Amino acid sequence: MESLSGLGTKGPRRGSQRRTLLILGITILISVWTFLVTIRVRFQIDSSTPPKNTKNEHRTSHDTTKSKLRQSSSSPPALEAVLEPATYLLDPNTKYLSYLPYAGLTNQFIALEAALEAAVLLNRTIIIPPIISNSHDHDNTHQRWSHFLDLPRFTEITGVPVLEWDTVRPLNYLQLQVGKDQALLGLTRGKGAETDQWRSIAENVTCQIVRGYGDPNVGINVSAKNFAWHFLFRVTFVHPPPCKAKTPVYGRTKVAVDKGYEDDLVIMDDLVARYLNYDDEAAGHGQGPDEKLKLLFLSHTFGIKDPGHGDRFWREIGRNLYFVPQLMEYATRRVKEEMMGDKAFEEQTQEDGGVIDSTNIKARMSRIPYIAVHLRRGDIGNKCPERDMATCLIPFERYAQAVDRARVIVATTGVTSRVPVIVTTDSESEDDFRQIRELGWHRLDHEKYKTTETLGAFAPAMVDAVILAQADVLIGSGKSTMTWIAAARQRTWYQRETLYPAEKP
C-alpha cells in the first residue's frame, strides 16, 4: 500500500510539472514570435528610411515642422518621423535645377532634353523627375528614367551631372502610398481635394511659371500634378523675374501660348539671361526664411523654344541619351521570338548558314534585319484639324506601299528584300490587328510577352522606341512625336533616313 500510495502522489506531481513546462514553452514561443515580428516591421520601415543628415547648416525650418508632425497624433509616426526635407541630401554649395514633367512619355523626353540644356547653360546640376503617369494612361505610377536611359554614359560623354528625385528624396513605402492615394483622389475629385495625411506631410516648393503653365488661368497638366502628389510637394507658382535688358526677342508672339504669356519664359536665351546670376537664397523659393537651398524649379520645359540655334537640344543632349543595354537586349530578344515561324526570316537565316528552331533563338547572333512600322492610332485624331479619325488615319495600303519602298532600300545594302516587318502601335483595334496579319507583318504584343510585369508600366513604349530606333528602315507616322524622336535616333546613330507613307494618294 505504501508503494502504491507513493506512486499515486508522484503521478499528479509529474502531470503538473508537464503542464507547467508546456505552458512555459508556449510562453517562450509566443515571446520569440512577437520579437521577430517586431524586428521585421521595424526593418521594413527603417530599410526605406533616408539617413540622418549630420550637417548643422542644412537643418532648417523643415526640421521644426517635422518635429511638430512627430508630436501629432493625426498620422502614424512611421509616416512622419522619417520624412526629411526635400533637399537634405543636396550639397548646399551647389546650384540645382529641376522642373515639372509634361504630358505623355515622348513629350516628357522632349522636356528632359530642354531642361538638361538649361542646366548646361546655367551651370547647374539637374534633378530630373521620373517618367510619370499622364492623360494617356491611368497607372498612377512612375519609373526612373535611369531604368531605360544610360544616364551615367550621358554624364561621361557630356560632363553634365544628373540626379533623380527618387534618390534625392527617398520616400518609404507608407509615404509613397500616401502620395499615390492623393493622386488618385486629386484626379477623381479635382483641385483642392487633399487627404489629411498628405496635407500633414506635404512640403512647399516654389516653381517659376513657364509659358503660362502654373498661372491660375492655365494650371498644370496631369503629369505635373501626379509628380507633385507622388513626391509630397505642395507647389506654389510665381512669375519669373523681369526680362533682362537687350535680351533677344525672336518674335515671341509666335511661340507663346498667347500674348498674355509672352513674358513667361518661352525662349531659352531669355531664361538663361534671367537666371544666370539668380540669387536662389534671396528668392526663398517657398522653402522657409533660413533655407540654404539653391534650387531653381521650373513649371514646364517642354514649351521652351530655342530659335537661332538649330536643333541644339538634340545635338547636344538628346543624341547622347542612349538606351541601357538591358533594354536593347530585351527588345532584340522579343523581335527574334516574334519572327519564329516567319518564312522570310527562316530562309534568310538558312542562307547565312544558321539554323532556326524553338530551342535556338540565338541563330541570328546579335540582331536580325527588319523593317519597322510605327502605326500611330490612339489619339492621333486630336492632332488633325478636322478632329475626325476617319479622315486623319492613313490607310494601311499606303503603309504597304512604303514597305515596298523600304524593301528596295534594304536590298541595296546587301540584305535580302525578304526581311520581315514588325509593327509597333498604340492601336487596340481588332480590325487593325487583322490587317497586320493579312499583310504578313508582325505586331509586338506586350500583353503576350508580359512586358509591363517584367520591366514596369512604361516599358512597352520604351521597348517600342528601341525597336523603331534599331530598324534597318523605319516607316513613321508624320504627326507623332514618338516617330520624330525615333527618326532623330535613326539619322544620328545609324545615318538612316526615315520613310513616311503618303498622306494623300
DOLUMDREN-339392 format. One record per residue (C-alpha): residue in one letter; x, y, z. Coordinates in steps of 0.02 Angstrom, whole numbers. Layout:
<sites>
(site "A" (X Y Z)),
...
</sites>
This chain:
<sites>
(site "M" (0 0 0)),
(site "E" (139 115 43)),
(site "S" (218 93 -126)),
(site "L" (50 113 -211)),
(site "S" (21 270 -110)),
(site "G" (190 336 -163)),
(site "L" (153 306 -348)),
(site "G" (-14 390 -325)),
(site "T" (65 550 -261)),
(site "K" (204 558 -392)),
(site "G" (83 540 -539)),
(site "P" (-11 705 -513)),
(site "R" (151 794 -472)),
(site "R" (230 739 -636)),
(site "G" (72 790 -731)),
(site "S" (78 960 -651)),
(site "Q" (261 978 -697)),
(site "R" (224 931 -877)),
(site "R" (85 1060 -887)),
(site "T" (199 1191 -813)),
(site "L" (336 1151 -939)),
(site "L" (210 1153 -1081)),
(site "I" (141 1323 -1030)),
(site "L" (319 1390 -1009)),
(site "G" (367 1326 -1182)),
(site "I" (215 1404 -1263)),
(site "T" (251 1569 -1175)),
(site "I" (430 1568 -1239)),
(site "L" (374 1530 -1417)),
(site "I" (248 1672 -1413)),
(site "S" (379 1792 -1347)),
(site "V" (505 1743 -1481)),
(site "W" (374 1757 -1619)),
(site "T" (320 1929 -1557)),
(site "F" (501 1987 -1551)),
(site "L" (536 1927 -1728)),
(site "V" (379 2011 -1797)),
(site "T" (428 2174 -1712)),
(site "I" (602 2167 -1784)),
(site "R" (533 2130 -1957)),
(site "V" (412 2277 -1954)),
(site "R" (548 2395 -1894)),
(site "F" (665 2332 -2028)),
(site "Q" (535 2360 -2164)),
(site "I" (511 2540 -2108)),
(site "D" (694 2576 -2073)),
(site "S" (754 2499 -2237)),
(site "S" (668 2638 -2334)),
(site "T" (715 2775 -2211)),
(site "P" (841 2903 -2277)),
(site "P" (998 2925 -2171)),
(site "K" (1001 3065 -2044)),
(site "N" (1087 3224 -2100)),
(site "T" (1227 3272 -1985)),
(site "K" (1265 3441 -2064)),
(site "N" (1208 3580 -1948)),
(site "E" (1199 3706 -2090)),
(site "H" (1067 3601 -2176)),
(site "R" (947 3596 -2028)),
(site "T" (809 3717 -2074)),
(site "S" (633 3767 -2035)),
(site "H" (582 3598 -2108)),
(site "D" (652 3517 -1951)),
(site "T" (538 3621 -1841)),
(site "T" (389 3571 -1947)),
(site "K" (445 3390 -1941)),
(site "S" (459 3396 -1750)),
(site "K" (282 3461 -1739)),
(site "L" (224 3321 -1853)),
(site "R" (306 3192 -1740)),
(site "Q" (204 3256 -1594)),
(site "S" (44 3249 -1695)),
(site "S" (-73 3103 -1672)),
(site "S" (-165 3131 -1837)),
(site "S" (-50 3014 -1935)),
(site "P" (54 2859 -1897)),
(site "P" (226 2904 -1826)),
(site "A" (312 2796 -1958)),
(site "L" (237 2906 -2093)),
(site "E" (302 3069 -2020)),
(site "A" (457 3031 -1921)),
(site "V" (567 2981 -2067)),
(site "L" (522 3119 -2191)),
(site "E" (670 3234 -2210)),
(site "P" (665 3400 -2304)),
(site "A" (660 3375 -2492)),
(site "T" (837 3439 -2511)),
(site "Y" (925 3368 -2360)),
(site "L" (1038 3257 -2467)),
(site "L" (1092 3402 -2579)),
(site "D" (1255 3497 -2569)),
(site "P" (1216 3672 -2502)),
(site "N" (1360 3741 -2606)),
(site "T" (1291 3677 -2772)),
(site "K" (1159 3759 -2880)),
(site "Y" (1022 3643 -2943)),
(site "L" (884 3648 -3074)),
(site "S" (726 3545 -3087)),
(site "Y" (558 3553 -3174)),
(site "L" (384 3478 -3179)),
(site "P" (354 3342 -3311)),
(site "Y" (234 3373 -3454)),
(site "A" (108 3263 -3547)),
(site "G" (147 3091 -3620)),
(site "L" (308 2992 -3618)),
(site "T" (386 3063 -3777)),
(site "N" (341 3241 -3727)),
(site "Q" (420 3206 -3558)),
(site "F" (578 3156 -3652)),
(site "I" (574 3319 -3750)),
(site "A" (551 3415 -3587)),
(site "L" (701 3321 -3516)),
(site "E" (807 3375 -3665)),
(site "A" (763 3559 -3640)),
(site "A" (791 3550 -3452)),
(site "L" (962 3469 -3475)),
(site "E" (1010 3605 -3598)),
(site "A" (954 3739 -3475)),
(site "A" (1057 3656 -3338)),
(site "V" (1210 3659 -3452)),
(site "L" (1188 3843 -3498)),
(site "L" (1154 3894 -3317)),
(site "N" (1294 3785 -3248)),
(site "R" (1176 3693 -3130)),
(site "T" (1160 3512 -3079)),
(site "I" (993 3444 -3137)),
(site "I" (871 3340 -3035)),
(site "I" (754 3254 -3156)),
(site "P" (578 3194 -3118)),
(site "P" (536 3014 -3165)),
(site "I" (427 2959 -3309)),
(site "I" (256 2979 -3232)),
(site "S" (76 2935 -3272)),
(site "N" (-14 3056 -3386)),
(site "S" (-178 3081 -3477)),
(site "H" (-138 2936 -3594)),
(site "D" (-126 2808 -3455)),
(site "H" (-202 2789 -3283)),
(site "D" (-75 2679 -3194)),
(site "N" (-44 2811 -3061)),
(site "T" (138 2762 -3052)),
(site "H" (311 2819 -3103)),
(site "Q" (480 2746 -3154)),
(site "R" (653 2822 -3155)),
(site "W" (724 2873 -3323)),
(site "S" (882 2777 -3274)),
(site "H" (783 2615 -3292)),
(site "F" (783 2647 -3479)),
(site "L" (915 2779 -3520)),
(site "D" (1101 2761 -3484)),
(site "L" (1122 2918 -3378)),
(site "P" (1300 2876 -3319)),
(site "R" (1352 2861 -3501)),
(site "F" (1268 3028 -3538)),
(site "T" (1366 3111 -3397)),
(site "E" (1527 3029 -3457)),
(site "I" (1500 3097 -3634)),
(site "T" (1438 3271 -3590)),
(site "G" (1508 3304 -3417)),
(site "V" (1332 3352 -3358)),
(site "P" (1291 3282 -3184)),
(site "V" (1116 3209 -3172)),
(site "L" (1018 3167 -3014)),
(site "E" (844 3091 -2998)),
(site "W" (709 3138 -2873)),
(site "D" (686 2957 -2822)),
(site "T" (861 2956 -2748)),
(site "V" (868 3138 -2693)),
(site "R" (703 3124 -2600)),
(site "P" (691 2941 -2545)),
(site "L" (517 2902 -2478)),
(site "N" (469 2746 -2383)),
(site "Y" (326 2632 -2432)),
(site "L" (199 2722 -2323)),
(site "Q" (243 2893 -2391)),
(site "L" (239 2831 -2571)),
(site "Q" (67 2759 -2539)),
(site "V" (4 2923 -2467)),
(site "G" (66 3011 -2625)),
(site "K" (-20 2887 -2740)),
(site "D" (-181 2894 -2639)),
(site "Q" (-178 3083 -2652)),
(site "A" (-151 3074 -2841)),
(site "L" (-298 2956 -2858)),
(site "L" (-408 3071 -2753)),
(site "G" (-350 3228 -2842)),
(site "L" (-385 3159 -3014)),
(site "T" (-557 3095 -2968)),
(site "R" (-616 3242 -2861)),
(site "G" (-520 3385 -2937)),
(site "K" (-424 3533 -2871)),
(site "G" (-421 3562 -2684)),
(site "A" (-457 3382 -2635)),
(site "E" (-319 3331 -2515)),
(site "T" (-308 3188 -2391)),
(site "D" (-268 3234 -2211)),
(site "Q" (-112 3126 -2215)),
(site "W" (-46 3206 -2375)),
(site "R" (-81 3381 -2310)),
(site "S" (10 3343 -2147)),
(site "I" (174 3295 -2230)),
(site "A" (175 3386 -2398)),
(site "E" (315 3512 -2420)),
(site "N" (308 3684 -2501)),
(site "V" (404 3707 -2663)),
(site "T" (403 3862 -2773)),
(site "C" (400 3846 -2963)),
(site "Q" (437 3980 -3092)),
(site "I" (296 3995 -3220)),
(site "V" (349 3945 -3395)),
(site "R" (240 3982 -3547)),
(site "G" (91 4015 -3437)),
(site "Y" (90 3845 -3351)),
(site "G" (53 3869 -3168)),
(site "D" (-46 4028 -3194)),
(site "P" (-222 4010 -3121)),
(site "N" (-296 4026 -3296)),
(site "V" (-185 3889 -3368)),
(site "G" (-145 3774 -3224)),
(site "I" (-32 3624 -3249)),
(site "N" (-57 3458 -3336)),
(site "V" (-93 3286 -3263)),
(site "S" (90 3230 -3267)),
(site "A" (145 3380 -3164)),
(site "K" (6 3354 -3038)),
(site "N" (46 3170 -3018)),
(site "F" (230 3210 -2991)),
(site "A" (191 3339 -2856)),
(site "W" (69 3222 -2769)),
(site "H" (183 3070 -2778)),
(site "F" (332 3164 -2706)),
(site "L" (232 3258 -2573)),
(site "F" (262 3431 -2649)),
(site "R" (137 3572 -2620)),
(site "V" (181 3684 -2767)),
(site "T" (168 3873 -2767)),
(site "F" (188 3960 -2935)),
(site "V" (268 4131 -2962)),
(site "H" (302 4231 -3119)),
(site "P" (486 4242 -3171)),
(site "P" (593 4394 -3133)),
(site "P" (589 4537 -3259)),
(site "C" (664 4513 -3430)),
(site "K" (845 4572 -3440)),
(site "A" (885 4722 -3548)),
(site "K" (945 4684 -3725)),
(site "T" (884 4504 -3718)),
(site "P" (846 4443 -3896)),
(site "V" (660 4435 -3934)),
(site "Y" (648 4316 -4085)),
(site "G" (465 4353 -4118)),
(site "R" (398 4293 -3951)),
(site "T" (215 4302 -4001)),
(site "K" (243 4158 -4121)),
(site "V" (294 4038 -3983)),
(site "A" (195 4098 -3832)),
(site "V" (29 4015 -3786)),
(site "D" (-45 4185 -3819)),
(site "K" (8 4366 -3797)),
(site "G" (-41 4361 -3614)),
(site "Y" (107 4246 -3577)),
(site "E" (240 4322 -3686)),
(site "D" (342 4368 -3533)),
(site "D" (339 4194 -3455)),
(site "L" (500 4114 -3515)),
(site "V" (467 4039 -3684)),
(site "I" (641 4069 -3757)),
(site "M" (797 3979 -3693)),
(site "D" (909 4132 -3715)),
(site "D" (786 4235 -3610)),
(site "L" (783 4102 -3473)),
(site "V" (973 4099 -3466)),
(site "A" (983 4289 -3459)),
(site "R" (861 4298 -3312)),
(site "Y" (932 4157 -3207)),
(site "L" (1118 4153 -3245)),
(site "N" (1159 4257 -3091)),
(site "Y" (997 4222 -2999)),
(site "D" (1004 4233 -2809)),
(site "D" (913 4075 -2758)),
(site "E" (929 4105 -2572)),
(site "A" (858 4281 -2582)),
(site "A" (711 4217 -2684)),
(site "G" (670 4093 -2545)),
(site "H" (576 3976 -2661)),
(site "G" (444 3948 -2527)),
(site "Q" (564 3841 -2428)),
(site "G" (571 3949 -2272)),
(site "P" (668 4106 -2225)),
(site "D" (826 4018 -2169)),
(site "E" (831 3884 -2305)),
(site "K" (1000 3872 -2392)),
(site "L" (927 3784 -2543)),
(site "K" (992 3832 -2715)),
(site "L" (858 3753 -2822)),
(site "L" (779 3834 -2974)),
(site "F" (615 3742 -3007)),
(site "L" (527 3771 -3174)),
(site "S" (343 3733 -3200)),
(site "H" (370 3672 -3376)),
(site "T" (513 3647 -3500)),
(site "F" (426 3562 -3646)),
(site "G" (368 3730 -3714)),
(site "I" (539 3815 -3709)),
(site "K" (593 3861 -3885)),
(site "D" (771 3885 -3947)),
(site "P" (764 3993 -4105)),
(site "G" (928 4038 -4184)),
(site "H" (1018 3880 -4126)),
(site "G" (953 3747 -4244)),
(site "D" (923 3579 -4162)),
(site "R" (1037 3617 -4014)),
(site "F" (930 3518 -3889)),
(site "W" (951 3359 -3991)),
(site "R" (1128 3394 -4050)),
(site "E" (1199 3424 -3875)),
(site "I" (1079 3323 -3768)),
(site "G" (958 3202 -3850)),
(site "R" (1083 3110 -3959)),
(site "N" (1184 3066 -3804)),
(site "L" (1038 2990 -3709)),
(site "Y" (1066 2808 -3757)),
(site "F" (962 2660 -3702)),
(site "V" (1028 2548 -3564)),
(site "P" (1098 2382 -3632)),
(site "Q" (968 2278 -3539)),
(site "L" (825 2367 -3631)),
(site "M" (906 2340 -3801)),
(site "E" (937 2157 -3763)),
(site "Y" (756 2134 -3711)),
(site "A" (692 2217 -3870)),
(site "T" (808 2112 -3980)),
(site "R" (753 1952 -3895)),
(site "R" (568 1993 -3916)),
(site "V" (592 2034 -4101)),
(site "K" (679 1867 -4127)),
(site "E" (543 1773 -4037)),
(site "E" (410 1862 -4139)),
(site "M" (497 1809 -4300)),
(site "M" (493 1624 -4256)),
(site "G" (398 1539 -4395)),
(site "D" (417 1685 -4515)),
(site "K" (461 1605 -4683)),
(site "A" (567 1750 -4745)),
(site "F" (665 1757 -4583)),
(site "E" (698 1568 -4584)),
(site "E" (752 1572 -4767)),
(site "Q" (872 1716 -4734)),
(site "T" (942 1626 -4583)),
(site "Q" (973 1469 -4684)),
(site "E" (1060 1572 -4819)),
(site "D" (1175 1639 -4684)),
(site "G" (1215 1461 -4628)),
(site "G" (1113 1467 -4470)),
(site "V" (981 1351 -4402)),
(site "I" (821 1415 -4325)),
(site "D" (708 1314 -4214)),
(site "S" (615 1333 -4049)),
(site "T" (773 1299 -3948)),
(site "N" (895 1406 -4048)),
(site "I" (839 1585 -4028)),
(site "K" (1020 1646 -4045)),
(site "A" (1032 1589 -4226)),
(site "R" (1050 1767 -4290)),
(site "M" (1181 1807 -4160)),
(site "S" (1163 1993 -4117)),
(site "R" (1017 2069 -4214)),
(site "I" (906 2019 -4358)),
(site "P" (870 2138 -4503)),
(site "Y" (692 2205 -4504)),
(site "I" (582 2347 -4563)),
(site "A" (487 2438 -4425)),
(site "V" (319 2522 -4450)),
(site "H" (258 2646 -4319)),
(site "L" (70 2637 -4337)),
(site "R" (7 2779 -4230)),
(site "R" (-179 2771 -4195)),
(site "G" (-238 2812 -4017)),
(site "D" (-275 2998 -4000)),
(site "I" (-192 3048 -4165)),
(site "G" (-359 3123 -4218)),
(site "N" (-330 3262 -4091)),
(site "K" (-185 3323 -4198)),
(site "C" (-291 3339 -4355)),
(site "P" (-386 3498 -4398)),
(site "E" (-547 3402 -4432)),
(site "R" (-534 3303 -4269)),
(site "D" (-607 3159 -4368)),
(site "M" (-515 2993 -4351)),
(site "A" (-586 2929 -4515)),
(site "T" (-505 3070 -4613)),
(site "C" (-345 3080 -4509)),
(site "L" (-289 2898 -4508)),
(site "I" (-178 2847 -4653)),
(site "P" (-246 2689 -4737)),
(site "F" (-149 2526 -4725)),
(site "E" (-120 2518 -4912)),
(site "R" (-11 2674 -4903)),
(site "Y" (92 2596 -4765)),
(site "A" (107 2441 -4875)),
(site "Q" (170 2549 -5018)),
(site "A" (301 2624 -4900)),
(site "V" (354 2447 -4851)),
(site "D" (382 2406 -5035)),
(site "R" (496 2558 -5047)),
(site "A" (586 2503 -4890)),
(site "R" (619 2330 -4962)),
(site "V" (706 2410 -5110)),
(site "I" (817 2507 -4991)),
(site "V" (869 2356 -4886)),
(site "A" (904 2257 -5045)),
(site "T" (1033 2388 -5099)),
(site "T" (1126 2364 -4933)),
(site "G" (1158 2179 -4967)),
(site "V" (1017 2120 -4853)),
(site "T" (882 2015 -4934)),
(site "S" (724 2110 -4979)),
(site "R" (626 1974 -4890)),
(site "V" (664 2049 -4719)),
(site "P" (515 2038 -4602)),
(site "V" (409 2186 -4549)),
(site "I" (370 2222 -4366)),
(site "V" (237 2347 -4313)),
(site "T" (234 2450 -4154)),
(site "T" (66 2528 -4122)),
(site "D" (-45 2602 -3988)),
(site "S" (-199 2535 -4078)),
(site "E" (-321 2424 -3986)),
(site "S" (-425 2388 -4140)),
(site "E" (-452 2207 -4187)),
(site "D" (-480 2265 -4365)),
(site "D" (-305 2342 -4366)),
(site "F" (-232 2182 -4296)),
(site "R" (-320 2080 -4431)),
(site "Q" (-249 2190 -4570)),
(site "I" (-74 2175 -4496)),
(site "R" (-88 1985 -4500)),
(site "E" (-158 1984 -4678)),
(site "L" (-9 2087 -4737)),
(site "G" (109 1958 -4660)),
(site "W" (178 2084 -4537)),
(site "H" (212 2055 -4353)),
(site "R" (144 2153 -4205)),
(site "L" (240 2151 -4043)),
(site "D" (105 2104 -3918)),
(site "H" (167 2166 -3749)),
(site "E" (23 2083 -3658)),
(site "K" (78 1914 -3727)),
(site "Y" (258 1944 -3675)),
(site "K" (208 2022 -3507)),
(site "T" (324 2169 -3538)),
(site "T" (239 2278 -3406)),
(site "E" (252 2142 -3274)),
(site "T" (436 2115 -3317)),
(site "L" (501 2293 -3340)),
(site "G" (366 2410 -3274)),
(site "A" (222 2518 -3332)),
(site "F" (318 2622 -3460)),
(site "A" (421 2478 -3530)),
(site "P" (307 2437 -3678)),
(site "A" (328 2611 -3751)),
(site "M" (516 2611 -3716)),
(site "V" (538 2440 -3796)),
(site "D" (443 2505 -3948)),
(site "A" (562 2655 -3952)),
(site "V" (712 2537 -3960)),
(site "I" (632 2434 -4099)),
(site "L" (597 2591 -4202)),
(site "A" (772 2660 -4174)),
(site "Q" (862 2500 -4223)),
(site "A" (762 2454 -4379)),
(site "D" (854 2439 -4544)),
(site "V" (718 2552 -4614)),
(site "L" (591 2649 -4511)),
(site "I" (420 2694 -4581)),
(site "G" (348 2827 -4466)),
(site "S" (189 2923 -4429)),
(site "G" (217 3104 -4475)),
(site "K" (110 3179 -4337)),
(site "S" (186 3076 -4196)),
(site "T" (320 3146 -4080)),
(site "M" (374 2966 -4047)),
(site "T" (415 2949 -4233)),
(site "W" (508 3114 -4229)),
(site "I" (623 3054 -4091)),
(site "A" (645 2883 -4172)),
(site "A" (688 2968 -4338)),
(site "A" (817 3078 -4250)),
(site "R" (897 2922 -4173)),
(site "Q" (898 2835 -4343)),
(site "R" (980 2985 -4425)),
(site "T" (1107 3022 -4287)),
(site "W" (1154 2847 -4228)),
(site "Y" (1143 2749 -4391)),
(site "Q" (1142 2879 -4531)),
(site "R" (975 2815 -4596)),
(site "E" (830 2918 -4661)),
(site "T" (650 2880 -4610)),
(site "L" (513 2844 -4736)),
(site "Y" (335 2907 -4719)),
(site "P" (177 2841 -4802)),
(site "A" (93 2963 -4921)),
(site "E" (-44 3056 -4830)),
(site "K" (-141 3076 -4993)),
(site "P" (-149 2961 -5144)),
</sites>
